[in-house]
């Protein structure tokens, strides 16, 4: 059903992004899966680089957050399968922000809207959207997911 919904939305899960340091893309603990922070990688390269509100327009960053969420779903799929997800519990989004940029919630909506579109009511989640000085590799956005899965 989840894969069908992705197809209806014209989306495909990308390959799992290899870690850029010493960690794994996702870990299961009981009936939850926690993803590592996912960057907006497409075919092994960042979708954009720089700070939002300076080098990166908020609209580009919103799309980057959407890509981060897709990458997180790919990590979950590789670990337990998408169909095992029963609820998206929490989204944590980090936005590399230029001084004075305060639109972090709007940027992370890219991830939140994607999850709502894919999972419907089960995609409604708690969330944090945090502005930071820098992110790995110069990424403008990084997103983590916590999902509940069937045991």
C-alpha positions, -999 to 999 in steps of 0.1 A, spaced: 0 0 0 28 25 9 47 16 -23 14 21 -43 9 55 -27 45 65 -36 39 55 -72 6 74 -73 26 105 -61 52 98 -89 79 90 -64 104 62 -61 126 54 -31 162 61 -38 190 37 -29 200 40 8 226 67 12 259 53 25 269 68 59 295 96 57 309 87 91 307 59 117 270 51 120 242 31 104 213 46 84 186 33 107 182 12 139 153 -6 153 145 -7 190 114 -25 200 85 -12 179 103 19 167 129 27 140 152 57 144 169 70 113 202 88 113 201 123 100 195 121 63 209 147 39 193 157 5 215 133 -15 205 125 -51 227 100 -70 255 104 -46 256 142 -46 239 169 -25 208 185 -41 221 219 -29 248 233 -6 249 264 15 229 283 40 192 288 36 184 325 33 217 332 16 230 307 -11 199 285 -9 164 298 -15 138 286 10 119 268 -19 150 248 -28 155 240 8 119 228 12 125 204 -17 158 193 0 138 185 31 115 164 10 145 145 -4 158 140 31 125 124 41 126 101 10 161 91 19 150 83 55 122 62 41 147 43 20 168 36 51 137 23 70 127 2 40 161 -15 39 159 -23 76 123 -34 81 103 -27 50 80 2 43 49 -18 48 58 -24 85 54 13 93 22 19 113 28 56 122 53 84 118 60 95 153 85 124 150 104 144 125 135 163 135 147 188 110 179 209 109 183 239 86 217 255 80 205 291 84 219 324 73 219 351 100 183 364 104 166 335 86 137 323 107 117 302 82 129 268 95 94 255 100 84 262 64 115 245 51 109 213 71 73 213 59 88 197 28 94 165 48 62 168 68 40 172 37 56 143 20 50 120 50 14 132 52 9 126 15 24 91 17 9 79 51 -23 100 55 -34 102 91 -5 78 101 19 104 88 8 132 112 37 136 136 54 156 163 82 178 150 112 200 157 126 224 131 159 239 143 182 264 127 219 256 129 252 272 118 265 243 97 255 208 85 277 179 72 291 184 37 276 219 35 241 205 33 213 231 37 189 206 55 191 173 75 161 153 86 157 124 111 126 102 115 112 81 143 85 57 131 65 30 148 65 -4 132 47 -37 136 64 -60 160 
